[in-house]
Structures are given as C-alpha cells and as structure tokens.
C-alpha cells in the first residue's frame, strides 16, 4: 500500500505551502496518483458508519486494500509570494476545537476499520502554528487538556472536555471520545519558508489492525 510519509515528503518539495485545506487535500491526492499510478483515488468518498453518512477526505484503493485519509490544515498569518503565486493565510485560531476535530478523525478511522477490515487509516495534520506541536508549559487546568496533540503525547482511552468548557467551545463537539487503541504522536518537519510563521510541521497517525 502507499507510504504516506514518503508521499508527504515528496509533496513538500513541490508545494511548501497551501492556500486552504481543500488545496492541501487535492494536492496530496494528486501526488499519491503521481507516485502510485495504478491506484484508484476518490475524494470525499461516501461511507456509512453507525448508520450515519460520512465522507472521507481521500480514499486510495488497490486490489482488495484501501487507505482512508483524513486531513487537517490549520494556519497562522502568512503573506508571501512564491513564483507568480501569492499566498495569504489567516490566523485561524480555535486550537482547542481543531484538536478535538483531529482526534475525532482518528476515532472515525477506527470505526471505519471495523466496517471495512481490509483498510488502513491515516489522520494527517499540517500546520505552521507551533502551539499544536509544542509541549504546554502549564496545562493542568486547561479545558482541552485531554485533546492536546503535542509532540510525544500518547492519545488513548476516554477523552473529554473539562467541566469549565464553554457552550460555544463544545458546540457540536460535546461527545466524549473513546479511542480503541493508543497512539504516540510524533511531529515531522514539512517546510520552512523564509517568512514570519513560515515553519510548517505535520503529524500523521496511522490507524491499523496490525
């Protein structure tokens, strides 16, 4: 099956920065197709999980094996021109909600493997916001302590918000997440543009039955 780390590293040489999450999603799928021309690639692949309709960002199929990929792209402010292309990234903020959503992606991939046992899942998070990968200095009382995804963190078991979390923060994100397996998080360098907030790093979580 595909080697996701290799694909991302090769993609970084051509595309050190993206306009949006959709741009990243499409570019990643295109690079997979270039490296693995024999696979079948689908974007926004429909599936049923727990009797609910869901759509996976990228589906890669080869013979009887499928790789399901979910992507996140979260940014801080960057203004730069590369060649004849201008990039204007915004400060997206809401890091606590983004962490929750990423871990929810991992949960969805776990459930997908239960429905599609010959699959493997990859949750990918690309960002130039160092608050995601940096170990918090003091996080004992943070409302999103369970959802931290910094380098070296181990995700496992039941994950939930602190009681003090506001209704606005947990709106549509109030469900406790129960992960079936444990995942040690390791961030990798993606690109380093000579610009403020120009360092991009990425996190990949592989969800598999082996």
CORBEL-V362295 format. One record per pair of residues at least 24 apart in sequence whose ideal C-beta (glycine too) atoms are under 10 Angstrom apart, sorted by sequence separation. I is the first residue (numbers start at 1). GAP is how many residues later the second one is. If there is no record, write none. Layout:
i,gap
I,GAP
I,GAP
This chain:
i,gap
4,24
7,24
8,24
10,24
11,24
36,24
38,24
39,24
42,24
45,24
74,24
101,24
125,24
155,24
156,24
157,24
181,24
183,24
7,25
10,25
38,25
73,25
74,25
144,25
156,25
157,25
32,26
36,26
39,26
40,26
41,26
43,26
72,26
99,26
143,26
144,26
147,26
155,26
156,26
181,26
7,27
33,27
39,27
72,27
74,27
98,27
143,27
155,27
156,27
180,27
181,27
4,28
7,28
29,28
32,28
39,28
41,28
74,28
154,28
155,28
156,28
179,28
181,28
3,29
6,29
7,29
28,29
29,29
72,29
98,29
144,29
154,29
155,29
2,30
28,30
29,30
72,30
102,30
146,30
147,30
153,30
154,30
155,30
26,31
29,31
36,31
70,31
71,31
98,31
146,31
153,31
154,31
3,32
25,32
26,32
70,32
95,32
99,32
152,32
153,32
2,33
3,33
24,33
25,33
72,33
98,33
99,33
151,33
152,33
153,33
2,34
70,34
71,34
95,34
98,34
149,34
151,34
152,34
153,34
1,35
22,35
32,35
70,35
92,35
150,35
151,35
152,35
21,36
69,36
70,36
93,36
95,36
149,36
151,36
2,37
32,37
92,37
95,37
148,37
150,37
151,37
1,38
70,38
91,38
93,38
149,38
2,39
70,39
89,39
29,40
68,40
69,40
28,41
68,41
29,42
70,42
28,43
103,43
104,43
106,43
25,44
68,44
100,44
103,44
25,45
28,45
68,45
99,45
102,45
103,45
25,46
66,46
96,46
98,46
100,46
101,46
103,46
24,47
25,47
66,47
96,47
97,47
99,47
100,47
102,47
24,48
25,48
57,48
68,48
96,48
99,48
22,49
24,49
56,49
95,49
96,49
98,49
99,49
100,49
106,49
21,50
23,50
66,50
78,50
97,50
99,50
151,50
153,50
155,50
21,51
22,51
68,51
69,51
70,51
71,51
72,51
73,51
74,51
75,51
76,51
77,51
96,51
98,51
99,51
21,52
56,52
66,52
67,52
68,52
69,52
70,52
71,52
72,52
73,52
74,52
75,52
76,52
77,52
95,52
96,52
103,52
107,52
133,52
151,52
7,53
20,53
21,53
56,53
59,53
65,53
66,53
67,53
68,53
69,53
70,53
71,53
72,53
73,53
74,53
75,53
76,53
95,53
102,53
133,53
134,53
150,53
19,54
21,54
54,54
64,54
65,54
66,54
67,54
68,54
69,54
70,54
71,54
72,54
73,54
74,54
75,54
76,54
95,54
133,54
149,54
18,55
20,55
63,55
65,55
66,55
67,55
68,55
69,55
70,55
71,55
72,55
73,55
74,55
76,55
104,55
132,55
133,55
4,56
19,56
56,56
103,56
149,56
18,57
54,57
59,57
61,57
74,57
130,57
2,58
17,58
49,58
50,58
54,58
61,58
74,58
1,59
49,59
60,59
100,59
1,60
2,60
49,60
59,60
60,60
72,60
99,60
100,60
123,60
125,60
127,60
1,61
17,61
47,61
50,61
100,61
1,62
7,62
49,62
60,62
125,62
128,62
2,63
4,63
17,63
49,63
56,63
127,63
128,63
1,64
16,64
23,64
47,64
50,64
58,64
126,64
128,64
1,65
2,65
4,65
17,65
47,65
49,65
50,65
56,65
57,65
96,65
126,65
128,65
1,66
16,66
19,66
49,66
57,66
58,66
114,66
133,66
2,67
15,67
19,67
48,67
49,67
57,67
113,67
128,67
130,67
17,68
19,68
47,68
107,68
110,68
113,68
128,68
129,68
133,68
18,69
19,69
20,69
47,69
96,69
100,69
104,69
110,69
111,69
128,69
130,69
132,69
133,69
17,70
19,70
20,70
100,70
107,70
110,70
127,70
128,70
129,70
133,70
16,71
18,71
21,71
97,71
101,71
104,71
106,71
107,71
110,71
128,71
129,71
130,71
132,71
17,72
97,72
100,72
101,72
107,72
127,72
128,72
129,72
96,73
97,73
100,73
104,73
106,73
107,73
127,73
128,73
94,74
96,74
97,74
100,74
103,74
106,74
126,74
127,74
94,75
97,75
100,75
106,75
126,75
127,75
97,76
103,76
125,76
126,76
127,76
96,77
100,77
106,77
125,77
126,77
124,78
125,78
126,78
124,79
125,79
103,80
123,80
124,80
125,80
123,81
124,81
122,82
123,82
122,83
123,83
121,84
122,84
123,84
121,85
122,85
120,86
121,86
122,86
120,87
121,87
119,88
120,88
119,89
120,89
119,90
120,90
118,91
117,92
113,94
112,95
113,95
114,95
28,96
109,96
111,96
113,96
109,97
110,97
28,98
109,98
110,98
25,99
106,99
108,99
109,99
110,99
24,100
105,100
106,100
107,100
102,101
106,101
24,102
103,102
105,102
102,103
21,105
87,106
91,106
18,108
87,108
89,108
17,109
17,111
82,111
80,113
82,113
8,114
12,114
80,114
81,114
7,115
11,115
78,115
80,115
4,116
8,116
79,116
80,116
5,117
7,117
78,117
79,117
80,117
1,118
2,118
4,118
8,118
78,118
79,118
80,118
1,119
77,119
78,119
2,120
4,120
76,120
77,120
78,120
76,121
75,122
76,122
78,122
76,123
75,125
73,127
73,129
72,130
71,131
72,131
69,135
70,135
70,137
67,139
68,139
67,141
17,173
16,174
17,174
15,175
16,175
12,176
15,176
16,176
17,176
12,177
16,177
12,178
13,178
17,178
24,178
9,179
11,179
12,179
8,180
9,180
11,180
12,180
9,181
17,181
8,182
16,182
18,182
5,183
17,183
16,184
12,188
12,190
11,191
9,193
8,194
8,196
5,197
5,199
4,200
5,201
4,202
1,207
